[in-house]
């Protein structure tokens, strides 16, 4: 205990101050002993909540690729065949909406909570997909794609935050990878769903209707998921935070989790980092290495897209649907 190492310091303290410090030492020692006896919290309690949260990443991947195969059929049915500008807008409008959505993602997550943010992001994805599926005009398609994009921008950042906050620390990295895997699975499913589009008239509408199912499932299931204990703690709702920790980690790990949350909150208040330190200073090496690895990972995905859509595949007579599926699997293998 600390009084053995710093007895000369404690001699100068009052008996009341000394008693307070010794009680804190005993309490901290009890917490460490309890954590060692209980071991790691069960991983399966938080897994259902993680799976529901990753539905938003699945939808992100699905909507990114849903128009790849049906684009030609969409342009014929809506009357803009051969108009490369209109085709490009159909593909990219959702990314414009995602840019708008991500601007408000952080403030919404902090303001209304993680669960409500998920449900709010699912709403435009349901409405937008329905508009795209039922429209008979280019303007309707663009409106639907933009609305879907706002949900795509709102949801995934909240998913990353939510998964990190509700996961047990020893599986946090594993659960975090579920987000990227779900995105790649969404790409693959969208490409498989689009295969019948050339043989079935109007199948492209079904591709958009299918997207409303996981979005609706996300909105409903999130009502039964746990709220982030970190968000509840920061809002001063300590009792609710403890109750959510009990759902996610088990009753025997609540005290240790709350103690860790308290320590991390004090650390955030005491240790601030300036943005300038990301460009130079003690954090520069970490930032440089991280951004370099991220850039290489993104370039590898772009390289796969160009490779599977190159003239090599076209001259060999490879169907575009098969090439697109190869892109999805290459992205998935890269994430894993």
C-alpha positions as CSV (number, residue, x, y, z in Angstrom):
1,X,0.0,0.0,0.0
2,X,1.1,3.6,-0.6
3,X,1.5,4.5,3.1
4,X,4.5,2.1,3.3
5,X,6.2,3.9,0.3
6,X,5.4,7.5,1.3
7,X,5.2,7.4,5.1
8,X,7.2,10.6,5.4
9,X,4.6,12.4,3.3
10,X,1.6,11.0,5.3
11,X,3.2,12.0,8.6
12,X,2.6,15.6,7.6
13,X,-1.1,14.9,6.9
14,X,-4.0,15.2,9.3
15,X,-5.6,12.0,10.6
16,X,-8.8,12.7,8.6
17,X,-6.8,13.1,5.3
18,X,-4.8,10.0,6.0
19,X,-8.0,8.0,6.7
20,X,-9.6,9.1,3.4
21,X,-6.5,8.2,1.3
22,X,-6.2,4.8,3.0
23,X,-9.9,4.0,2.5
24,X,-9.4,4.9,-1.2
25,X,-6.5,2.5,-1.4
26,X,-8.5,-0.3,0.2
27,X,-11.4,0.3,-2.2
28,X,-9.2,0.3,-5.3
29,X,-7.5,-2.9,-4.1
30,X,-10.9,-4.5,-3.6
31,X,-11.9,-3.5,-7.1
32,X,-8.7,-5.0,-8.6
33,X,-9.2,-8.2,-6.6
34,X,-12.8,-8.5,-7.7
35,X,-11.9,-8.0,-11.3
36,X,-9.2,-10.7,-11.1
37,X,-11.6,-13.1,-9.4
38,X,-14.4,-12.5,-11.9
39,X,-12.2,-12.6,-15.0
40,X,-13.3,-11.2,-18.3
41,X,-17.0,-10.3,-18.7
42,X,-19.0,-12.6,-21.0
43,X,-18.8,-11.6,-24.7
44,X,-22.1,-13.0,-25.7
45,X,-24.2,-10.5,-23.7
46,X,-23.2,-7.6,-25.9
47,X,-23.1,-9.6,-29.2
48,X,-26.8,-9.1,-30.1
49,X,-26.5,-5.4,-29.6
50,X,-23.4,-5.3,-31.8
51,X,-25.2,-7.3,-34.6
52,X,-28.1,-4.9,-34.6
53,X,-25.7,-1.9,-34.8
54,X,-23.8,-3.3,-37.7
55,X,-27.0,-3.4,-39.8
56,X,-26.3,0.3,-40.6
57,X,-22.9,-0.7,-42.1
58,X,-24.5,-3.5,-44.1
59,X,-27.0,-0.9,-45.5
60,X,-24.1,1.4,-46.3
61,X,-22.4,-1.2,-48.4
62,X,-25.7,-2.3,-50.0
63,X,-26.7,1.2,-51.1
64,X,-23.2,1.9,-52.4
65,X,-23.4,-1.0,-54.8
66,X,-27.2,-1.4,-55.4
67,X,-27.2,0.5,-58.7
68,X,-24.0,-1.1,-60.2
69,X,-25.8,-3.9,-62.1
70,X,-29.3,-2.3,-62.5
71,X,-28.1,1.1,-63.8
72,X,-28.7,0.3,-67.4
73,X,-32.3,-1.0,-66.7
74,X,-33.0,2.1,-64.5
75,X,-31.8,4.5,-67.3
76,X,-34.0,2.7,-69.9
77,X,-37.1,2.7,-67.7
78,X,-36.8,6.3,-66.5
79,X,-35.9,7.7,-69.9
80,X,-32.3,8.9,-69.5
81,X,-30.5,6.1,-71.3
82,X,-27.2,7.3,-72.9
83,X,-27.1,10.4,-70.6
84,X,-23.8,9.8,-68.8
85,X,-24.3,12.8,-66.5
86,X,-27.7,11.5,-65.3
87,X,-26.2,8.0,-64.8
88,X,-23.4,9.5,-62.8
89,X,-25.8,11.4,-60.6
90,X,-27.8,8.3,-59.8
91,X,-24.6,6.6,-58.6
92,X,-23.1,9.5,-56.7
93,X,-26.0,11.4,-55.3
94,X,-26.2,9.1,-52.3
95,X,-22.6,10.1,-51.5
96,X,-23.5,13.7,-51.5
97,X,-26.3,12.9,-49.1
98,X,-23.8,11.0,-46.9
99,X,-21.6,14.1,-46.8
100,X,-24.5,16.1,-45.5
101,X,-25.5,13.4,-43.0
102,X,-22.1,12.9,-41.5
103,X,-21.9,16.7,-40.7
104,X,-24.6,16.2,-38.1
105,X,-23.7,12.7,-36.9
106,X,-21.6,13.6,-33.9
107,X,-24.0,16.3,-32.6
108,X,-27.0,14.0,-32.9
109,X,-25.2,11.1,-31.2
110,X,-24.3,13.4,-28.3
111,X,-27.6,15.1,-28.2
112,X,-30.2,12.4,-28.4
113,X,-28.1,9.3,-27.7
114,X,-26.8,6.4,-29.8
115,X,-30.0,4.4,-30.0
116,X,-32.1,7.3,-31.2
117,X,-29.4,8.3,-33.7
118,X,-29.6,4.8,-35.2
119,X,-33.3,5.0,-35.5
120,X,-33.2,8.5,-37.0
121,X,-30.6,7.3,-39.6
122,X,-32.9,4.4,-40.6
123,X,-35.8,6.7,-41.3
124,X,-34.5,8.4,-44.5
125,X,-33.0,5.1,-45.7
126,X,-36.5,3.6,-45.6
127,X,-38.2,6.6,-47.2
128,X,-35.5,7.1,-49.7
129,X,-35.4,3.5,-50.8
130,X,-39.1,3.4,-51.2
131,X,-39.1,6.6,-53.3
132,X,-36.4,5.1,-55.6
133,X,-38.3,1.9,-56.0
134,X,-41.6,3.5,-56.9
135,X,-40.5,6.5,-59.0
136,X,-41.0,6.9,-62.7
137,X,-38.8,10.0,-63.1
138,X,-35.1,10.7,-62.8
139,X,-35.9,13.5,-60.2
140,X,-37.6,10.9,-57.9
141,X,-34.6,8.6,-58.2
142,X,-32.2,11.4,-57.3
143,X,-34.3,12.4,-54.3
144,X,-34.5,8.9,-53.1
145,X,-30.8,8.4,-53.4
146,X,-30.1,11.6,-51.6
147,X,-32.3,10.7,-48.7
148,X,-30.7,7.3,-48.4
149,X,-27.3,9.0,-48.5
150,X,-28.2,11.2,-45.4
151,X,-28.9,8.0,-43.5
152,X,-25.6,6.5,-44.8
153,X,-23.8,9.6,-43.4
154,X,-25.5,9.6,-40.0
155,X,-25.4,5.9,-39.1
156,X,-21.9,4.4,-39.6
157,X,-20.0,7.0,-37.4
158,X,-22.5,6.3,-34.6
159,X,-22.0,2.6,-35.2
160,X,-18.2,2.8,-34.6
161,X,-18.8,4.9,-31.5
162,X,-21.5,2.6,-30.2
163,X,-19.6,-0.7,-30.7
164,X,-16.5,0.7,-29.0
165,X,-18.6,1.9,-26.0
166,X,-20.6,-1.3,-25.3
167,X,-18.0,-3.9,-26.1
168,X,-15.9,-5.7,-23.4
169,X,-12.4,-4.4,-23.7
170,X,-10.8,-7.8,-24.6
171,X,-13.1,-8.2,-27.7
172,X,-13.4,-4.6,-28.7
173,X,-11.1,-4.9,-31.7
174,X,-12.9,-8.0,-32.9
175,X,-16.3,-6.4,-32.6
176,X,-15.0,-3.3,-34.3
177,X,-14.0,-5.3,-37.3
178,X,-17.7,-6.4,-37.7
179,X,-18.4,-2.9,-39.0
180,X,-16.1,-3.3,-42.0
181,X,-17.2,-6.9,-42.6
182,X,-20.8,-5.9,-42.6
183,X,-20.1,-3.1,-45.1
184,X,-18.4,-5.6,-47.5
185,X,-21.3,-8.1,-47.0
186,X,-23.7,-5.4,-48.0
187,X,-21.8,-4.8,-51.2
188,X,-21.8,-8.6,-52.0
189,X,-25.5,-9.0,-51.3
190,X,-26.4,-6.0,-53.4
191,X,-24.4,-7.4,-56.3
192,X,-26.0,-10.8,-56.0
193,X,-29.5,-9.3,-55.7
194,X,-28.8,-7.4,-59.0
195,X,-28.0,-10.5,-61.0
196,X,-31.6,-11.2,-62.3
197,X,-32.1,-7.6,-63.4
198,X,-31.4,-8.3,-67.1
199,X,-33.8,-11.2,-67.3
200,X,-36.6,-9.9,-65.1
201,X,-38.3,-6.7,-66.2
202,X,-38.5,-4.1,-63.4
203,X,-36.3,-6.1,-61.1
204,X,-34.3,-3.0,-60.3
205,X,-37.3,-1.8,-58.3
206,X,-37.1,-4.9,-56.1
207,X,-33.5,-4.2,-55.4
208,X,-34.5,-1.0,-53.7
209,X,-37.6,-2.5,-51.9
210,X,-35.3,-5.2,-50.4
211,X,-33.2,-2.4,-48.8
212,X,-36.2,-1.3,-46.7
213,X,-36.2,-4.6,-44.8
214,X,-32.9,-4.3,-42.9
215,X,-33.5,-0.6,-42.3
216,X,-36.9,-1.3,-40.8
217,X,-35.3,-4.1,-38.7
218,X,-32.7,-1.7,-37.5
219,X,-35.2,0.8,-36.3
220,X,-37.3,-1.8,-34.5
221,X,-34.6,-3.8,-32.9
222,X,-32.7,-0.8,-31.7
223,X,-35.6,-0.1,-29.4
224,X,-34.7,-3.2,-27.4
225,X,-30.9,-2.6,-27.5
226,X,-28.9,-1.1,-24.7
227,X,-28.0,2.6,-24.7
228,X,-24.4,3.5,-24.4
229,X,-23.4,3.6,-20.7
230,X,-20.8,6.3,-21.5
231,X,-23.4,8.6,-23.0
232,X,-25.7,8.0,-20.0
233,X,-22.9,8.7,-17.6
234,X,-22.0,12.0,-19.3
235,X,-25.6,13.0,-19.1
236,X,-25.6,12.4,-15.3
237,X,-27.8,9.3,-15.5
238,X,-25.6,7.1,-13.3
239,X,-28.2,4.6,-12.3
240,X,-29.2,3.9,-15.9
241,X,-25.6,3.6,-16.9
242,X,-25.1,0.9,-14.2
243,X,-28.2,-0.9,-15.4
244,X,-27.0,-1.0,-19.0
245,X,-23.6,-2.2,-17.9
246,X,-25.4,-5.1,-16.1
247,X,-27.1,-6.0,-19.4
248,X,-23.9,-5.8,-21.4
249,X,-21.3,-7.2,-19.0
250,X,-23.2,-9.0,-16.2
251,X,-23.9,-7.9,-12.6
252,X,-20.5,-8.9,-11.3
253,X,-18.6,-6.5,-13.6
254,X,-20.7,-3.4,-13.1
255,X,-18.6,-1.8,-10.3
256,X,-15.3,-2.4,-12.2
257,X,-16.8,-1.0,-15.4
258,X,-18.1,2.1,-13.6
259,X,-14.7,2.6,-12.0
260,X,-13.0,2.4,-15.3
261,X,-15.5,4.8,-16.8
262,X,-14.9,7.3,-14.0
263,X,-11.2,7.1,-14.5
264,X,-11.4,7.6,-18.3
265,X,-13.8,10.5,-17.8
266,X,-11.3,12.2,-15.5
267,X,-8.5,11.5,-18.0
268,X,-10.5,13.2,-20.7
269,X,-11.0,16.3,-18.6
270,X,-7.4,16.5,-17.6
271,X,-5.5,15.6,-20.8
272,X,-6.4,17.6,-23.9
273,X,-4.7,17.3,-27.3
274,X,-4.4,20.2,-29.8
275,X,-5.0,19.6,-33.5
276,X,-1.6,21.1,-34.2
277,X,0.0,18.1,-32.4
278,X,-1.4,15.8,-35.2
279,X,0.9,17.6,-37.7
280,X,3.9,17.9,-35.5
281,X,4.9,16.9,-32.0
282,X,4.5,13.7,-30.0
283,X,1.5,12.4,-31.9
284,X,2.9,12.9,-35.4
285,X,4.5,9.5,-35.9
286,X,1.3,7.7,-34.9
287,X,-0.8,9.9,-37.2
288,X,1.6,9.5,-40.1
289,X,1.8,5.7,-39.9
290,X,-2.0,5.4,-39.4
291,X,-2.9,7.6,-42.4
292,X,-0.3,5.8,-44.6
293,X,-1.8,2.4,-43.8
294,X,-5.3,3.7,-44.3
295,X,-4.3,5.2,-47.7
296,X,-2.7,1.9,-48.8
297,X,-5.8,0.0,-47.8
298,X,-8.1,2.3,-49.7
299,X,-5.8,2.2,-52.8
300,X,-5.8,-1.6,-52.8
301,X,-9.6,-1.5,-52.9
302,X,-9.6,1.0,-55.8
303,X,-7.0,-1.1,-57.6
304,X,-9.4,-4.1,-57.3
305,X,-12.3,-2.1,-58.7
306,X,-10.2,-1.0,-61.7
307,X,-8.8,-4.5,-62.2
308,X,-12.1,-6.3,-62.3
309,X,-13.7,-3.7,-64.5
310,X,-10.7,-3.5,-66.9
311,X,-10.6,-4.3,-70.6
312,X,-8.9,-7.6,-69.6
313,X,-12.1,-8.9,-68.1
314,X,-14.3,-7.4,-70.8
315,X,-12.2,-8.8,-73.6
316,X,-12.3,-12.2,-72.0
317,X,-16.1,-12.1,-72.0
318,X,-16.5,-12.1,-68.2
319,X,-20.1,-11.0,-67.3
320,X,-20.2,-7.7,-65.5
321,X,-22.2,-9.3,-62.6
322,X,-19.4,-11.7,-62.0
323,X,-16.8,-9.0,-62.1
324,X,-18.8,-6.9,-59.6
325,X,-19.0,-9.9,-57.2
326,X,-15.3,-10.3,-57.5
327,X,-14.9,-6.7,-56.4
328,X,-17.1,-7.4,-53.4
329,X,-15.1,-10.5,-52.3
330,X,-11.8,-8.7,-52.8
331,X,-13.0,-5.9,-50.5
332,X,-14.2,-8.4,-47.9
333,X,-10.9,-10.4,-47.9
334,X,-9.0,-7.1,-47.6
335,X,-11.0,-6.1,-44.5
336,X,-10.6,-9.6,-42.9
